[in-house]
Amino acid sequence: MGDRGETREITVAVMGQPNVGKSTLFNILTGRNIHVANWPGVTVEKHEGWRLYRGYSIHFVDLPGIYGLSASTLEEVIARNYLLSGKPDVVLVLVDSTIPERTMYLLIEVLELFPKTIIVFTKADLAHAHGVHINPSILSHRLGVPVVMVSSVTGLGFYELLDTIVKVYEGRVGRRDVLRVDYGELEAFIDGVVEAVEGSEVSKQYPVRWVSVRLLEGDSELLEKVRACCGEDVVRKVLGIRDEVIRIFHRRPEELFALKRFNYLNNLLSKAVVRVGRLGIHRFFDKLFLNTLYGPFISLAFLLLVFIIVFTLNTGFPLNIVFESMGLSELACFLEDYSLGSLMEYAIGFLGDLVGSAVPGNQEWLHSLVVDGVIGGVGAVLAFLPLIFLVSLFLAILEDSGIAPRIAVSLHILFKRIGLSGHAVFPIVLSLGCNVPGVIATRATPSFRERLRLITTLAFIPCQARLVVVLAFASAIRGVYGLAIVLLAYLVSFTVFAIINKLLLVYDVRRGYSEEPELLLELPPVHKPLPKVVWWLTWDSTKHFLKKAGSIIFLLSIIVWFLLYYTPALEPASSPSESIGALLASVFSPLLYPLGLDSRQAWMMTFALMVGFIAKEAVIGTLSIISGEEDMATALRGVIGLNDAQIASLTLFTILYVPCLATIAVVYMESRSWKTTLAVIALMMATAYIVSVLAYLISIAFT
Amino acid sequence: MGEYRMFSSVTLDALPTGSRARIINVAAPGRWSYRLLQMGFVPGSIVEVIVNNGAGPVVVRVMGVTVSLGRGIARRILVEPLR
């Protein structure tokens, strides 16, 4: 016990199969006092938390959700290596009370490796509703392992669990030795492998029986270790024993071992679990979303509904356009004025005025720094707050209710060809409104490489802001060609998106990252989402955005402000055309010469496009200022003097050339790599350039 | 492999919606073979087909859990139809 006020630390590893409610319980156990990092050397997240209890500091480590302890996935290898590392004192294995037979498989595998384990039955409140009655004392007695029933909803078993952790740590309850499952006719073969590896490095690092069983199962990681320490001969011997099993039993050893474990489990549970009648299982949602004919339509309709709700609440788009065209202008204006985005804008403006009036009037530059720079930067971040919050909320609801994986499965077939899974649909749909939440939504994609490919290409999906610019440019083109260019712009964007995804997929496959999109997915039962859990997911996501992306957006905003408000001589510029930004524009403007623009035209367009880096809508505003014309048609045709072909190709350029500042910030936030972020910018620039020049040349050839 | 079939068998992707079957074998091990075993797709397990529309994923129920399988994987699972 801790004397002299020392707190002793108990390290507890928390394990469980996917969907058993591990992360909810983890959040409760740690009181949300969580730190997230990566497992060393890999891209898998490691969650750790702490709680003080009865003089102990309990350090909880959340291991990735896994079905067993084989070597087939990185997560399993991380988990079993952690168990063997000597770091954990106690292990919790979570079992879903409503499906104990399936979810307890992991427990058996863990007990064969780590004795100081506690069985935690989650969703205990739901067990009765499913007609399942578990007798924890019988189970505990048969396995020699403490059993605790918990419910994250009602709080049942929470303190009992903490007490049990302490008791196991202090050695008062629990097993002292690992579980030894009798594998019957396979025992002789296990002995054969034990003999082959006895005395070697491998048998010193791992429990001999455990590693022998695994080797017999064909465990790739351990076979490699044996090859490294004992040489090819031993490997051949082990594989020979494996082949013998296959020859005699006509089954691979891993199948036989799995069978034996399930039999052991059924035996165990037959005495400890009673089933009383069966509840009518809700197949409704499965039939609805998963039907091949209309499932995809229902999924898309569902997503469209979410999209409309989220974005209308944010800025009024797209419902405002609908109402406008229906002649209900007042309603459209109401939506816009009272949308969360507008209210936020109003609040920021108010704050800007308030702070601005507090700055001494004679210091122009300070006033500009504070109001335009700092408040402007903060405003740029806060402007996204309502959107990110709403998107996080809906994604959390879809995730926790079990609807999200069903949508992903129903749309999977659409995306397979370009190397994306059904999980890509959320980010894509969201990106049509704004790329920022789209990139954030890629988090739900389980495959890391696919996620990276998505993050890299999502910015090609045209967002609402780009639509505004495209529409404005199109208004400058005569007749039906104006509409055609809008449709073409979208068509080109999606085609580019698909092609580049396909190319990146080929690249990944060549490099050996051949991860196929999700082909084996457990669909948790559809249920009413827990408000508590939804709130945690929403808040975590929003907080993460504000901290990580927010700081980058703020920083970049300040830099851009500086570039636009100061002359190259570092004095306040009287108009943007004299700023450093303007100078940069003149440096880059020759790039637009292939579109047939002269130096003056090129400069004006380049400058507007550079400002578009901050936010695409700014392109319109900037062009208005430079040309002195509010109406885009007059500005582009009259003042700047562009012809149809040039406007068309510039439209294509604008829709493709670069993601806005905030999107770049979240791309960095999600990919955690400068390389990826810069690659996205370079990729988009190159594509936009090639496409627009091609378009120009083609349209010249046809007129 | 040398195992001869004494009973009628078919691959999982060919089973119509609503049917039940017992798993005989998971042929040709691939990336997913360990995961399939861990999820309960072992010889002798009963599976129930919830959705199978001839194209797209096959959705089944095994050991009380609903699982979506790609057709390629479903094609590798040999089953004996029940009833």
Boltz contact constraints between the chains, C-beta under 6 A:
constraints:
  - contact:
      token1: [A, 67]
      token2: [B, 38]
      max_distance: 6.0
  - contact:
      token1: [A, 67]
      token2: [B, 39]
      max_distance: 6.0
  - contact:
      token1: [A, 68]
      token2: [B, 38]
      max_distance: 6.0
  - contact:
      token1: [A, 70]
      token2: [B, 34]
      max_distance: 6.0
  - contact:
      token1: [A, 72]
      token2: [B, 34]
      max_distance: 6.0
  - contact:
      token1: [A, 99]
      token2: [B, 64]
      max_distance: 6.0
  - contact:
      token1: [A, 99]
      token2: [B, 65]
      max_distance: 6.0
  - contact:
      token1: [A, 101]
      token2: [B, 63]
      max_distance: 6.0
  - contact:
      token1: [A, 102]
      token2: [B, 40]
      max_distance: 6.0
  - contact:
      token1: [A, 102]
      token2: [B, 63]
      max_distance: 6.0
  - contact:
      token1: [A, 102]
      token2: [B, 64]
      max_distance: 6.0
  - contact:
      token1: [A, 102]
      token2: [B, 65]
      max_distance: 6.0
  - contact:
      token1: [A, 105]
      token2: [B, 38]
      max_distance: 6.0
  - contact:
      token1: [A, 250]
      token2: [B, 1]
      max_distance: 6.0
  - contact:
      token1: [A, 250]
      token2: [B, 2]
      max_distance: 6.0
  - contact:
      token1: [A, 250]
      token2: [B, 3]
      max_distance: 6.0
  - contact:
      token1: [A, 258]
      token2: [B, 37]
      max_distance: 6.0
  - contact:
      token1: [A, 258]
      token2: [B, 42]
      max_distance: 6.0
  - contact:
      token1: [A, 259]
      token2: [B, 42]
      max_distance: 6.0
  - contact:
      token1: [A, 262]
      token2: [B, 42]
      max_distance: 6.0
  - contact:
      token1: [A, 286]
      token2: [B, 50]
      max_distance: 6.0
  - contact:
      token1: [A, 290]
      token2: [B, 51]
      max_distance: 6.0
  - contact:
      token1: [A, 290]
      token2: [B, 59]
      max_distance: 6.0
  - contact:
      token1: [A, 292]
      token2: [B, 53]
      max_distance: 6.0
  - contact:
      token1: [A, 292]
      token2: [B, 55]
      max_distance: 6.0
  - contact:
      token1: [A, 292]
      token2: [B, 56]
      max_distance: 6.0
  - contact:
      token1: [A, 409]
      token2: [B, 57]
      max_distance: 6.0
  - contact:
      token1: [A, 409]
      token2: [B, 68]
      max_distance: 6.0
  - contact:
      token1: [A, 413]
      token2: [B, 56]
      max_distance: 6.0
  - contact:
      token1: [A, 519]
      token2: [B, 70]
      max_distance: 6.0
  - contact:
      token1: [A, 519]
      token2: [B, 73]
      max_distance: 6.0
  - contact:
      token1: [A, 520]
      token2: [B, 32]
      max_distance: 6.0
  - contact:
      token1: [A, 520]
      token2: [B, 35]
      max_distance: 6.0
  - contact:
      token1: [A, 520]
      token2: [B, 69]
      max_distance: 6.0
  - contact:
      token1: [A, 521]
      token2: [B, 68]
      max_distance: 6.0
  - contact:
      token1: [A, 522]
      token2: [B, 65]
      max_distance: 6.0
  - contact:
      token1: [A, 522]
      token2: [B, 67]
      max_distance: 6.0
  - contact:
      token1: [A, 523]
      token2: [B, 66]
      max_distance: 6.0
  - contact:
      token1: [A, 523]
      token2: [B, 68]
      max_distance: 6.0
